[in-house]
């Protein structure tokens, strides 16, 4: 499902940095609150208030940065689906920006086919169709025509056809005929 953790980087250091940043933020917030109360009673200088304000802002920024680093230790799926291929094994080092795995959402698939020219004038984009799959013992799935080519292939006299097929049970898999 979307957001599910696919990989975790050793986050011990990031976790410790986050705890330290949160503790610093808590201390800076307490110091700021004390100085503001003193300032309300005119018992401190403007420079002291400015210093506490600056320390609080720095602590908030450090906490946000540590939280972002901690979250980046967990790599999650951008969309629902299944892991179809892994490019890295547990314990291996990964390069920044390198793919770790492929996640495929097979609930709706794109079927690419050919349409005989004698049928081209009878088919419109947006039309619902039944698609039969020989690889699945003649299973028929509902689909929607998304694109019909505008020019016939000179040799086969067929038009390109793209149909998006609902695959709620996941029986159809990418690459099947």
Secondary structure as UniProt FT lines:
FT   TURN            2..3
FT   STRAND          5..8
FT   HELIX           12..40
FT   TURN            41..42
FT   HELIX           46..71
FT   TURN            72..73
FT   STRAND          74..76
FT   STRAND          82..86
FT   TURN            90..91
FT   TURN            96..97
FT   STRAND          101..104
FT   STRAND          108..116
FT   HELIX           117..120
FT   TURN            121..122
FT   TURN            125..126
FT   STRAND          128..133
FT   HELIX           134..136
FT   TURN            137..138
FT   STRAND          139..148
FT   TURN            154..156
FT   STRAND          158..166
FT   TURN            168..169
FT   TURN            174..175
//
